[in-house]
Amino acid sequence: MDTWARTLSVAILSLVIGFIMSKLAVEKPVDTAAPAYSDLVTEIAEAPLIVAPVPVEVPPPEPQPLPVVFPSVSYRYEPVPVVAMLPVTPEPDAMTELEKQADREVVSAAELPVEEWPPEREYVATLREADTDVEDGFDSLEPGTLTRMTWRAGESLYGSSIPTPILVAEGVAPGRTLCLTGAVHGDELNGIEIVRRVMYSLDPEKLTGRVIGVPIVNLQGFERHSRYLPDRRDLNRFFPGNPRGSSASRIAFSFFEKVVRRCDALVDLHTGSFHRTNLPQLRANLLDENVLTLTEGFGGLVILHSTGGVGTLRASAVRAGIPAVTLEAGEPLRVDDRAVDHSVKALYSLLDDMEMYQRRSFWGTPEPTYYGSLWVRADKGGMLLGEVKLGKRVKEGDVLGTVTDPITNVKQEIRASHSGRVIGMALNQFVMPGYAAFHLGVETSDMGTLPESQSAEDIDHSVALADGVMDERDDSDE
Ligand SMILES: [Zn+2]
């Protein structure tokens, strides 16, 4: 093909392409809605701002002078609970009405102050580790000191008896001797803590007379977390003991002769037993005038009348002419700080009343409250769930708890048979029909009509007791 022809064909092809392109350009829709300038400005303004890191050179820090720090002490103030002082203890109905109106728990003035007293434990005693045997007597003790002494039961498996520590606060002036005994049942921990707090917060230089504190009477049980002695005997069924009797009887005899007979008054510290817990309360034989007088010194505490079982430390001491009471607080195998604290304050109140140690208090001593008591039982077996708190005032018919059959889902309510106060109760657990679940205290002012308060033991194991099987497992509180 010659040059002219090639040029012509290119020209024709260009025309054809140009025609097609022009056709296409006409077919293409024209964008008539082009963004206005103001729209573009808005779009830019609203677009996300993207910031890219720019390396900047940081100059090295200049050394600064260290600030001078002064030691400071901070104090924390507990809010004071709002209380309404009531002149008398109203009926439970009135209390419930008051609670409704106030929308909070209402406590009667008679039982308020013991818990609300300001803390008194400022003094911490220094212990002298003399380790003198109590058998050698207390005469060698220096006035105004706290001393660790030792009691040996003279009875053990390996020929050498276990030395049991005894704390003795010797006052500067002669006076009465108050004895505190803890863990006669080895699994009851609150009493051990109560003895420690009382003994170490007493200033012996301000003490008149003597305080003997035995934190753990049943050391063998305590070491095994058990209520009993190693032979499964309950030490608190063998007082005052017998030097030729069983092992338990000999231990009881030794303790009674060497320690208890040196006391002018005795407080035996216990807890509820076997999955039951107690509001701090005294068990006392109120038919004994000296015991009744002793109970009056404890201040605002719940007091139940009970003569005390055969062989208990309390009943044996009273029989020997030593006024004695049992202080029950909390449950076994646990330390209940609130119950311990309440009990310690009650014991300080007693020390003040016995003119042994002056208590600093601006509340005055509230009167103790005397109660008769009764147990409310579960009628069906099942899972027991408590619906009330320990210490709660209840009216007859109030629901105390429920028992639910785990298989049939049938639920039974346990209701209060009388109006009163929950002074002891079973912890949540599986119970059999007839199980004593709630201990109700019914206030009374007439000593003559005070019924004997039964411990859980009396109701749950009366058959064993009647058979005289005293050293078998029972559910005694004390
Ligand atoms: Zn006990």
Residues whose N, C-alpha, C, O or C-beta is under 5 A from the ligand:
A	BS01	ZN	H185 E188 H270 T271 D477 E478
